[in-house]
Structures are given as structure tokens and as C-alpha cells.
Amino acid sequence: MSAAEAKITSKGQITLPSKLRARLKVGPGDHVVFIEQPDGRIVVRGRSGTLADMRGLLKGRVTGPEGANIEAWIDEARSRALPARSDKKRRSRR
């Protein structure tokens, strides 16, 4: 297990050492999450993006379904999922 040290500024900010940034796979604009464990330890995890951060990434490159097409996609997905569920319900009733 290795250790890394960072100094806290007067504004409460820290600079993560480069080795730690590399290990967490984070860079400028990414987030670091501090998770308190039940035993009091703090676990640090890198978070390099969320689905919300990807919004607009493919804008103009992919055309999505519109109007009735969306409903057709939903109906198709439901039709694939429902038979498996109804079989399970029938079996559990027996």
C-alpha cells in the first residue's frame, strides 16, 4: 500500500499528486468522490464522467426516433420482456 500527501490551501482545496491522479484515472474537469466507510476510513474514487456529462456528445451525428417511432420502440422492447415475466408468474402460481 502506498501513501500520497497533499497540502490543503486556505480555500480548502488540495492538489492530488500526479501518481494518484494517474491511479484514479482522473484529469482536469473530472470528479473525485470521497466515501466514508462504516469503520471511519475514507475511500477515494475517481469519477471521470456521468451519463449526463455525455449529453450532446453525438448531437448531429445520430438521428433518434420521433413521435410514433418512439412508441414502436417501447412496444417492441416490452413485447420482448413481457413473455419471460408472464411465464415466471404462471410457474409461481402452480
N, C-alpha and C positions, 0 to 999 in steps of 0.2 A: 504494500500500500504506500502510495506516495503522498506528499503534502505540498500544498501551494499556499502562499501567503499574499494577501492584498491589503493595502492601506485604505482606510475609509477617509474620504475627504470631508471638509466641513459641511458640505451639502449632503452627506450620507451616501455618496457614490463610491463605487470600487471599480478598479480596472482588473479584469481577470487576466492572469498571466497567459501568455501565448500557448504554452503547453496545455493548460487547462481548457482554453478555447478550442484547441485542436481536438482534444479528447472528447469534449462535449459536442463537437461538430457545429459550433456556432460562430457567427460573424456579425458584422455591422447590421443592425436592424433586427436581429434575431432576439428571442427572449430566453431568459434563464429562469427556471422555476425552482423555488426552494420549498421542499416538502418536509414538514416536521413529522417524525416517526413517533409512535407511541412511547418509545423509550427515551425520547428527548433529542435523539440525533437529528441532524438536518441533512437531507439528501438533496443534492443539486442535480437538476436535469436540464438539458438543453432542449429548447423548442424552436425549431427553425421555420415554423410556419403552421398555419391552420388552413382549413378549407376556405374560411372567409378571406384569408390573405390571397388565395388563388382566384378570387372573383375577378373576372375580366381578363384573365390570362389568355384565354383563347378567343377573345372578342374579335369578331370579324372573320375568324378562321373556320368556325364550325357553325352550321345552321341548326338550330334546335327545332323541335316540333312546335306547331302553333295550333291553337284552337282545338278542333276535333282530333288532330293527331295526338295531342297530349292525352286526351281521353282514351284513344285507341291503345296507346302505350300502357296506360294504367290498367285498362281492361285485360290486355294481354298478360301483364305481369300478375294480376290477380288470378287469372284463369290457370296460370302455371302453378301458383301457390295453393290455391283452394283445394284441388283434388287430394293432395297429400294431407292437408288438415282434416278434410271430411273423412278420409279413411281412418285416421287416428281416432276421431271421435266415435266412429262406428265400432271400432275394435274395443274401445274403452267401455262402451255401453254393454257389450256382451258378457 
